[in-house]
Amino acid sequence: MPKMKTKSSAKKRFKLTGTSKIKRKHAYKSHILTKKSKKRKLALTHSTLVHEADEANIKAQLRLT
């Protein structure tokens, strides 16, 4: 049986933290930035964690389970 491959889109978008939580970046920071406030753009710069409800789905895509 062949090896299970990870989803390429998921491995580009998510990283594991030391405590095996999943880190992600915010969306809506690539274009049309003139109408967004400086505070909003700065907040979108920082990374955050994936919600608990979505963790199992992403771990399956990364083949971590």
PDB file of N, CA, C and O in Angstrom:
ATOM      1  N   MET A   1       0.843  -1.179   0.000  1.00  0.00           N
ATOM      2  CA  MET A   1       0.000   0.000   0.000  1.00  0.00           C
ATOM      3  C   MET A   1       0.892   1.247   0.000  1.00  0.00           C
ATOM      4  O   MET A   1       1.874   1.291   0.740  1.00  0.00           O
ATOM      5  N   PRO A   2       0.577   2.241  -0.798  1.00  0.00           N
ATOM      6  CA  PRO A   2       1.433   3.435  -0.849  1.00  0.00           C
ATOM      7  C   PRO A   2       1.326   4.285   0.421  1.00  0.00           C
ATOM      8  O   PRO A   2       0.388   4.161   1.208  1.00  0.00           O
ATOM      9  N   LYS A   3       2.318   5.143   0.580  1.00  0.00           N
ATOM     10  CA  LYS A   3       2.335   6.029   1.744  1.00  0.00           C
ATOM     11  C   LYS A   3       1.209   7.048   1.651  1.00  0.00           C
ATOM     12  O   LYS A   3       0.791   7.429   0.557  1.00  0.00           O
ATOM     13  N   MET A   4       0.722   7.487   2.813  1.00  0.00           N
ATOM     14  CA  MET A   4      -0.272   8.543   2.859  1.00  0.00           C
ATOM     15  C   MET A   4       0.443   9.883   2.711  1.00  0.00           C
ATOM     16  O   MET A   4       1.352  10.186   3.484  1.00  0.00           O
ATOM     17  N   LYS A   5       0.050  10.673   1.746  1.00  0.00           N
ATOM     18  CA  LYS A   5       0.679  11.969   1.529  1.00  0.00           C
ATOM     19  C   LYS A   5      -0.064  13.062   2.294  1.00  0.00           C
ATOM     20  O   LYS A   5      -1.283  13.009   2.457  1.00  0.00           O
ATOM     21  N   THR A   6       0.689  14.040   2.755  1.00  0.00           N
ATOM     22  CA  THR A   6       0.058  15.189   3.398  1.00  0.00           C
ATOM     23  C   THR A   6      -0.517  16.098   2.323  1.00  0.00           C
ATOM     24  O   THR A   6      -0.046  16.099   1.186  1.00  0.00           O
ATOM     25  N   LYS A   7      -1.524  16.861   2.680  1.00  0.00           N
ATOM     26  CA  LYS A   7      -2.102  17.830   1.749  1.00  0.00           C
ATOM     27  C   LYS A   7      -1.115  18.988   1.608  1.00  0.00           C
ATOM     28  O   LYS A   7      -0.745  19.611   2.604  1.00  0.00           O
ATOM     29  N   SER A   8      -0.693  19.276   0.398  1.00  0.00           N
ATOM     30  CA  SER A   8       0.303  20.326   0.167  1.00  0.00           C
ATOM     31  C   SER A   8      -0.204  21.686   0.620  1.00  0.00           C
ATOM     32  O   SER A   8       0.561  22.492   1.150  1.00  0.00           O
ATOM     33  N   SER A   9      -1.490  21.944   0.414  1.00  0.00           N
ATOM     34  CA  SER A   9      -2.039  23.238   0.828  1.00  0.00           C
ATOM     35  C   SER A   9      -1.978  23.395   2.344  1.00  0.00           C
ATOM     36  O   SER A   9      -1.725  24.492   2.842  1.00  0.00           O
ATOM     37  N   ALA A  10      -2.205  22.312   3.081  1.00  0.00           N
ATOM     38  CA  ALA A  10      -2.187  22.383   4.542  1.00  0.00           C
ATOM     39  C   ALA A  10      -0.770  22.543   5.073  1.00  0.00           C
ATOM     40  O   ALA A  10      -0.553  23.291   6.027  1.00  0.00           O
ATOM     41  N   LYS A  11       0.195  21.857   4.477  1.00  0.00           N
ATOM     42  CA  LYS A  11       1.553  21.955   5.014  1.00  0.00           C
ATOM     43  C   LYS A  11       2.160  23.327   4.761  1.00  0.00           C
ATOM     44  O   LYS A  11       3.088  23.730   5.461  1.00  0.00           O
ATOM     45  N   LYS A  12       1.638  24.061   3.752  1.00  0.00           N
ATOM     46  CA  LYS A  12       2.115  25.417   3.495  1.00  0.00           C
ATOM     47  C   LYS A  12       1.484  26.425   4.456  1.00  0.00           C
ATOM     48  O   LYS A  12       2.070  27.476   4.713  1.00  0.00           O
ATOM     49  N   ARG A  13       0.313  26.125   4.986  1.00  0.00           N
ATOM     50  CA  ARG A  13      -0.439  27.102   5.766  1.00  0.00           C
ATOM     51  C   ARG A  13      -0.351  26.935   7.278  1.00  0.00           C
ATOM     52  O   ARG A  13      -0.583  27.898   8.010  1.00  0.00           O
ATOM     53  N   PHE A  14      -0.022  25.747   7.766  1.00  0.00           N
ATOM     54  CA  PHE A  14      -0.075  25.469   9.200  1.00  0.00           C
ATOM     55  C   PHE A  14       1.252  24.948   9.716  1.00  0.00           C
ATOM     56  O   PHE A  14       1.973  24.239   9.013  1.00  0.00           O
ATOM     57  N   LYS A  15       1.573  25.316  10.983  1.00  0.00           N
ATOM     58  CA  LYS A  15       2.760  24.811  11.666  1.00  0.00           C
ATOM     59  C   LYS A  15       2.329  24.334  13.048  1.00  0.00           C
ATOM     60  O   LYS A  15       1.355  24.829  13.616  1.00  0.00           O
ATOM     61  N   LEU A  16       3.066  23.369  13.578  1.00  0.00           N
ATOM     62  CA  LEU A  16       2.801  22.885  14.921  1.00  0.00           C
ATOM     63  C   LEU A  16       3.625  23.672  15.927  1.00  0.00           C
ATOM     64  O   LEU A  16       4.782  24.006  15.671  1.00  0.00           O
ATOM     65  N   THR A  17       3.023  23.966  17.073  1.00  0.00           N
ATOM     66  CA  THR A  17       3.756  24.608  18.156  1.00  0.00           C
ATOM     67  C   THR A  17       4.391  23.515  19.011  1.00  0.00           C
ATOM     68  O   THR A  17       4.204  22.325  18.754  1.00  0.00           O
ATOM     69  N   GLY A  18       5.133  23.925  20.017  1.00  0.00           N
ATOM     70  CA  GLY A  18       5.787  22.957  20.896  1.00  0.00           C
ATOM     71  C   GLY A  18       4.812  22.117  21.694  1.00  0.00           C
ATOM     72  O   GLY A  18       5.125  20.984  22.062  1.00  0.00           O
ATOM     73  N   THR A  19       3.634  22.658  21.965  1.00  0.00           N
ATOM     74  CA  THR A  19       2.623  21.918  22.721  1.00  0.00           C
ATOM     75  C   THR A  19       1.606  21.269  21.788  1.00  0.00           C
ATOM     76  O   THR A  19       0.490  20.961  22.204  1.00  0.00           O
ATOM     77  N   SER A  20       1.985  21.062  20.538  1.00  0.00           N
ATOM     78  CA  SER A  20       1.197  20.401  19.476  1.00  0.00           C
ATOM     79  C   SER A  20      -0.143  21.085  19.189  1.00  0.00           C
ATOM     80  O   SER A  20      -1.114  20.438  18.798  1.00  0.00           O
ATOM     81  N   LYS A  21      -0.171  22.395  19.390  1.00  0.00           N
ATOM     82  CA  LYS A  21      -1.297  23.174  18.876  1.00  0.00           C
ATOM     83  C   LYS A  21      -0.940  23.591  17.467  1.00  0.00           C
ATOM     84  O   LYS A  21       0.221  23.488  17.070  1.00  0.00           O
ATOM     85  N   ILE A  22      -1.910  24.058  16.701  1.00  0.00           N
ATOM     86  CA  ILE A  22      -1.668  24.389  15.302  1.00  0.00           C
ATOM     87  C   ILE A  22      -1.725  25.906  15.132  1.00  0.00           C
ATOM     88  O   ILE A  22      -2.695  26.557  15.522  1.00  0.00           O
ATOM     89  N   LYS A  23      -0.661  26.452  14.540  1.00  0.00           N
ATOM     90  CA  LYS A  23      -0.535  27.889  14.338  1.00  0.00           C
ATOM     91  C   LYS A  23      -0.928  28.219  12.903  1.00  0.00           C
ATOM     92  O   LYS A  23      -0.659  27.452  11.978  1.00  0.00           O
ATOM     93  N   ARG A  24      -1.570  29.377  12.736  1.00  0.00           N
ATOM     94  CA  ARG A  24      -1.979  29.822  11.411  1.00  0.00           C
ATOM     95  C   ARG A  24      -1.797  31.317  11.299  1.00  0.00           C
ATOM     96  O   ARG A  24      -1.626  32.007  12.304  1.00  0.00           O
ATOM     97  N   LYS A  25      -1.834  31.825  10.067  1.00  0.00           N
ATOM     98  CA  LYS A  25      -1.775  33.261   9.839  1.00  0.00           C
ATOM     99  C   LYS A  25      -3.175  33.775   9.515  1.00  0.00           C
ATOM    100  O   LYS A  25      -4.054  33.011   9.115  1.00  0.00           O
ATOM    101  N   HIS A  26      -3.367  35.075   9.694  1.00  0.00           N
ATOM    102  CA  HIS A  26      -4.650  35.683   9.380  1.00  0.00           C
ATOM    103  C   HIS A  26      -4.815  35.893   7.879  1.00  0.00           C
ATOM    104  O   HIS A  26      -3.834  36.042   7.151  1.00  0.00           O
ATOM    105  N   ALA A  27      -6.041  35.904   7.435  1.00  0.00           N
ATOM    106  CA  ALA A  27      -6.364  36.190   6.037  1.00  0.00           C
ATOM    107  C   ALA A  27      -6.615  37.692   5.875  1.00  0.00           C
ATOM    108  O   ALA A  27      -6.571  38.442   6.851  1.00  0.00           O
ATOM    109  N   TYR A  28      -6.871  38.114   4.670  1.00  0.00           N
ATOM    110  CA  TYR A  28      -7.250  39.498   4.326  1.00  0.00           C
ATOM    111  C   TYR A  28      -6.109  40.497   4.527  1.00  0.00           C
ATOM    112  O   TYR A  28      -6.363  41.642   4.901  1.00  0.00           O
ATOM    113  N   LYS A  29      -4.886  40.100   4.293  1.00  0.00           N
ATOM    114  CA  LYS A  29      -3.751  41.015   4.440  1.00  0.00           C
ATOM    115  C   LYS A  29      -2.962  41.133   3.127  1.00  0.00           C
ATOM    116  O   LYS A  29      -1.860  41.682   3.127  1.00  0.00           O
ATOM    117  N   SER A  30      -3.498  40.631   2.018  1.00  0.00           N
ATOM    118  CA  SER A  30      -2.702  40.575   0.792  1.00  0.00           C
ATOM    119  C   SER A  30      -2.931  41.753  -0.142  1.00  0.00           C
ATOM    120  O   SER A  30      -1.981  42.204  -0.781  1.00  0.00           O
ATOM    121  N   HIS A  31      -4.135  42.264  -0.248  1.00  0.00           N
ATOM    122  CA  HIS A  31      -4.399  43.389  -1.154  1.00  0.00           C
ATOM    123  C   HIS A  31      -5.607  44.168  -0.669  1.00  0.00           C
ATOM    124  O   HIS A  31      -6.266  43.773   0.292  1.00  0.00           O
ATOM    125  N   ILE A  32      -5.895  45.284  -1.341  1.00  0.00           N
ATOM    126  CA  ILE A  32      -6.947  46.232  -0.941  1.00  0.00           C
ATOM    127  C   ILE A  32      -6.738  46.651   0.518  1.00  0.00           C
ATOM    128  O   ILE A  32      -7.616  46.490   1.366  1.00  0.00           O
ATOM    129  N   LEU A  33      -5.553  47.190   0.776  1.00  0.00           N
ATOM    130  CA  LEU A  33      -5.206  47.557   2.144  1.00  0.00           C
ATOM    131  C   LEU A  33      -5.499  49.016   2.460  1.00  0.00           C
ATOM    132  O   LEU A  33      -5.380  49.436   3.611  1.00  0.00           O
ATOM    133  N   THR A  34      -5.882  49.797   1.447  1.00  0.00           N
ATOM    134  CA  THR A  34      -6.077  51.232   1.685  1.00  0.00           C
ATOM    135  C   THR A  34      -7.291  51.520   2.557  1.00  0.00           C
ATOM    136  O   THR A  34      -7.282  52.476   3.332  1.00  0.00           O
ATOM    137  N   LYS A  35      -8.315  50.718   2.442  1.00  0.00           N
ATOM    138  CA  LYS A  35      -9.522  50.972   3.236  1.00  0.00           C
ATOM    139  C   LYS A  35      -9.445  50.374   4.645  1.00  0.00           C
ATOM    140  O   LYS A  35     -10.311  50.647   5.476  1.00  0.00           O
ATOM    141  N   LYS A  36      -8.430  49.571   4.918  1.00  0.00           N
ATOM    142  CA  LYS A  36      -8.293  48.969   6.239  1.00  0.00           C
ATOM    143  C   LYS A  36      -7.464  49.880   7.136  1.00  0.00           C
ATOM    144  O   LYS A  36      -6.501  50.504   6.691  1.00  0.00           O
ATOM    145  N   SER A  37      -7.853  49.946   8.397  1.00  0.00           N
ATOM    146  CA  SER A  37      -7.151  50.815   9.330  1.00  0.00           C
ATOM    147  C   SER A  37      -5.787  50.225   9.696  1.00  0.00           C
ATOM    148  O   SER A  37      -5.551  49.027   9.539  1.00  0.00           O
ATOM    149  N   LYS A  38      -4.907  51.078  10.181  1.00  0.00           N
ATOM    150  CA  LYS A  38      -3.583  50.629  10.578  1.00  0.00           C
ATOM    151  C   LYS A  38      -3.676  49.608  11.709  1.00  0.00           C
ATOM    152  O   LYS A  38      -2.921  48.636  11.741  1.00  0.00           O
ATOM    153  N   LYS A  39      -4.599  49.834  12.630  1.00  0.00           N
ATOM    154  CA  LYS A  39      -4.800  48.913  13.755  1.00  0.00           C
ATOM    155  C   LYS A  39      -5.226  47.533  13.253  1.00  0.00           C
ATOM    156  O   LYS A  39      -4.746  46.513  13.746  1.00  0.00           O
ATOM    157  N   ARG A  40      -6.124  47.506  12.274  1.00  0.00           N
ATOM    158  CA  ARG A  40      -6.618  46.243  11.724  1.00  0.00           C
ATOM    159  C   ARG A  40      -5.515  45.499  10.975  1.00  0.00           C
ATOM    160  O   ARG A  40      -5.374  44.284  11.117  1.00  0.00           O
ATOM    161  N   LYS A  41      -4.730  46.233  10.173  1.00  0.00           N
ATOM    162  CA  LYS A  41      -3.644  45.616   9.417  1.00  0.00           C
ATOM    163  C   LYS A  41      -2.574  45.056  10.343  1.00  0.00           C
ATOM    164  O   LYS A  41      -2.015  43.991  10.082  1.00  0.00           O
ATOM    165  N   LEU A  42      -2.288  45.780  11.433  1.00  0.00           N
ATOM    166  CA  LEU A  42      -1.301  45.306  12.402  1.00  0.00           C
ATOM    167  C   LEU A  42      -1.790  44.036  13.091  1.00  0.00           C
ATOM    168  O   LEU A  42      -1.008  43.117  13.332  1.00  0.00           O
ATOM    169  N   ALA A  43      -3.067  43.986  13.405  1.00  0.00           N
ATOM    170  CA  ALA A  43      -3.631  42.797  14.044  1.00  0.00           C
ATOM    171  C   ALA A  43      -3.602  41.594  13.106  1.00  0.00           C
ATOM    172  O   ALA A  43      -3.406  40.463  13.551  1.00  0.00           O
ATOM    173  N   LEU A  44      -3.796  41.830  11.815  1.00  0.00           N
ATOM    174  CA  LEU A  44      -3.767  40.740  10.843  1.00  0.00           C
ATOM    175  C   LEU A  44      -2.358  40.218  10.590  1.00  0.00           C
ATOM    176  O   LEU A  44      -2.189  39.116  10.071  1.00  0.00           O
ATOM    177  N   THR A  45      -1.348  41.002  10.954  1.00  0.00           N
ATOM    178  CA  THR A  45       0.037  40.592  10.748  1.00  0.00           C
ATOM    179  C   THR A  45       0.411  39.421  11.656  1.00  0.00           C
ATOM    180  O   THR A  45       1.137  38.517  11.242  1.00  0.00           O
ATOM    181  N   HIS A  46      -0.080  39.440  12.877  1.00  0.00           N
ATOM    182  CA  HIS A  46       0.316  38.438  13.865  1.00  0.00           C
ATOM    183  C   HIS A  46      -0.375  37.106  13.618  1.00  0.00           C
ATOM    184  O   HIS A  46      -1.507  37.055  13.138  1.00  0.00           O
ATOM    185  N   SER A  47       0.325  36.034  13.954  1.00  0.00           N
ATOM    186  CA  SER A  47      -0.268  34.714  13.787  1.00  0.00           C
ATOM    187  C   SER A  47      -1.105  34.361  15.010  1.00  0.00           C
ATOM    188  O   SER A  47      -1.002  34.999  16.058  1.00  0.00           O
ATOM    189  N   THR A  48      -1.938  33.329  14.856  1.00  0.00           N
ATOM    190  CA  THR A  48      -2.827  32.909  15.935  1.00  0.00           C
ATOM    191  C   THR A  48      -2.958  31.397  15.890  1.00  0.00           C
ATOM    192  O   THR A  48      -2.365  30.740  15.035  1.00  0.00           O
ATOM    193  N   LEU A  49      -3.729  30.853  16.803  1.00  0.00           N
ATOM    194  CA  LEU A  49      -3.928  29.408  16.849  1.00  0.00           C
ATOM    195  C   LEU A  49      -5.233  29.022  16.166  1.00  0.00           C
ATOM    196  O   LEU A  49      -6.179  29.807  16.107  1.00  0.00           O
ATOM    197  N   VAL A  50      -5.262  27.815  15.658  1.00  0.00           N
ATOM    198  CA  VAL A  50      -6.459  27.280  15.023  1.00  0.00           C
ATOM    199  C   VAL A  50      -7.465  26.934  16.116  1.00  0.00           C
ATOM    200  O   VAL A  50      -7.076  26.488  17.196  1.00  0.00           O
ATOM    201  N   HIS A  51      -8.732  27.131  15.851  1.00  0.00           N
ATOM    202  CA  HIS A  51      -9.787  26.824  16.810  1.00  0.00           C
ATOM    203  C   HIS A  51      -9.839  25.319  17.071  1.00  0.00           C
ATOM    204  O   HIS A  51      -9.542  24.514  16.188  1.00  0.00           O
ATOM    205  N   GLU A  52     -10.217  24.955  18.280  1.00  0.00           N
ATOM    206  CA  GLU A  52     -10.255  23.540  18.692  1.00  0.00           C
ATOM    207  C   GLU A  52     -11.161  22.706  17.800  1.00  0.00           C
ATOM    208  O   GLU A  52     -10.876  21.535  17.548  1.00  0.00           O
ATOM    209  N   ALA A  53     -12.248  23.298  17.321  1.00  0.00           N
ATOM    210  CA  ALA A  53     -13.195  22.555  16.491  1.00  0.00           C
ATOM    211  C   ALA A  53     -12.579  22.162  15.153  1.00  0.00           C
ATOM    212  O   ALA A  53     -12.997  21.174  14.549  1.00  0.00           O
ATOM    213  N   ASP A  54     -11.595  22.920  14.685  1.00  0.00           N
ATOM    214  CA  ASP A  54     -10.972  22.649  13.388  1.00  0.00           C
ATOM    215  C   ASP A  54      -9.682  21.851  13.489  1.00  0.00           C
ATOM    216  O   ASP A  54      -9.153  21.409  12.469  1.00  0.00           O
ATOM    217  N   GLU A  55      -9.163  21.657  14.699  1.00  0.00           N
ATOM    218  CA  GLU A  55      -7.874  21.001  14.865  1.00  0.00           C
ATOM    219  C   GLU A  55      -7.849  19.582  14.325  1.00  0.00           C
ATOM    220  O   GLU A  55      -6.883  19.202  13.664  1.00  0.00           O
ATOM    221  N   ALA A  56      -8.871  18.794  14.582  1.00  0.00           N
ATOM    222  CA  ALA A  56      -8.877  17.401  14.137  1.00  0.00           C
ATOM    223  C   ALA A  56      -8.852  17.303  12.616  1.00  0.00           C
ATOM    224  O   ALA A  56      -8.190  16.430  12.055  1.00  0.00           O
ATOM    225  N   ASN A  57      -9.562  18.184  11.963  1.00  0.00           N
ATOM    226  CA  ASN A  57      -9.610  18.204  10.498  1.00  0.00           C
ATOM    227  C   ASN A  57      -8.244  18.539   9.915  1.00  0.00           C
ATOM    228  O   ASN A  57      -7.814  17.917   8.944  1.00  0.00           O
ATOM    229  N   ILE A  58      -7.573  19.502  10.492  1.00  0.00           N
ATOM    230  CA  ILE A  58      -6.264  19.914   9.980  1.00  0.00           C
ATOM    231  C   ILE A  58      -5.206  18.873  10.287  1.00  0.00           C
ATOM    232  O   ILE A  58      -4.329  18.617   9.462  1.00  0.00           O
ATOM    233  N   LYS A  59      -5.278  18.266  11.469  1.00  0.00           N
ATOM    234  CA  LYS A  59      -4.326  17.209  11.794  1.00  0.00           C
ATOM    235  C   LYS A  59      -4.487  16.017  10.864  1.00  0.00           C
ATOM    236  O   LYS A  59      -3.507  15.338  10.559  1.00  0.00           O
ATOM    237  N   ALA A  60      -5.703  15.754  10.411  1.00  0.00           N
ATOM    238  CA  ALA A  60      -5.921  14.681   9.441  1.00  0.00           C
ATOM    239  C   ALA A  60      -5.304  15.038   8.101  1.00  0.00           C
ATOM    240  O   ALA A  60      -4.757  14.168   7.424  1.00  0.00           O
ATOM    241  N   GLN A  61      -5.384  16.304   7.704  1.00  0.00           N
ATOM    242  CA  GLN A  61      -4.768  16.733   6.448  1.00  0.00           C
ATOM    243  C   GLN A  61      -3.249  16.684   6.516  1.00  0.00           C
ATOM    244  O   GLN A  61      -2.583  16.406   5.519  1.00  0.00           O
ATOM    245  N   LEU A  62      -2.703  16.956   7.706  1.00  0.00           N
ATOM    246  CA  LEU A  62      -1.254  16.897   7.897  1.00  0.00           C
ATOM    247  C   LEU A  62      -0.793  15.472   8.219  1.00  0.00           C
ATOM    248  O   LEU A  62       0.405  15.224   8.349  1.00  0.00           O
ATOM    249  N   ARG A  63      -1.714  14.563   8.343  1.00  0.00           N
ATOM    250  CA  ARG A  63      -1.432  13.150   8.668  1.00  0.00           C
ATOM    251  C   ARG A  63      -0.735  13.003  10.013  1.00  0.00           C
ATOM    252  O   ARG A  63       0.221  12.239  10.144  1.00  0.00           O
ATOM    253  N   LEU A  64      -1.218  13.740  11.013  1.00  0.00           N
ATOM    254  CA  LEU A  64      -0.635  13.684  12.348  1.00  0.00           C
ATOM    255  C   LEU A  64      -1.368  12.714  13.258  1.00  0.00           C
ATOM    256  O   LEU A  64      -0.879  12.395  14.342  1.00  0.00           O
ATOM    257  N   THR A  65      -2.521  12.244  12.840  1.00  0.00           N
ATOM    258  CA  THR A  65      -3.288  11.339  13.703  1.00  0.00           C
ATOM    259  C   THR A  65      -3.151   9.906  13.262  1.00  0.00           C
ATOM    260  O   THR A  65      -3.731   9.012  13.878  1.00  0.00           O
TER     261      THR A  65
END
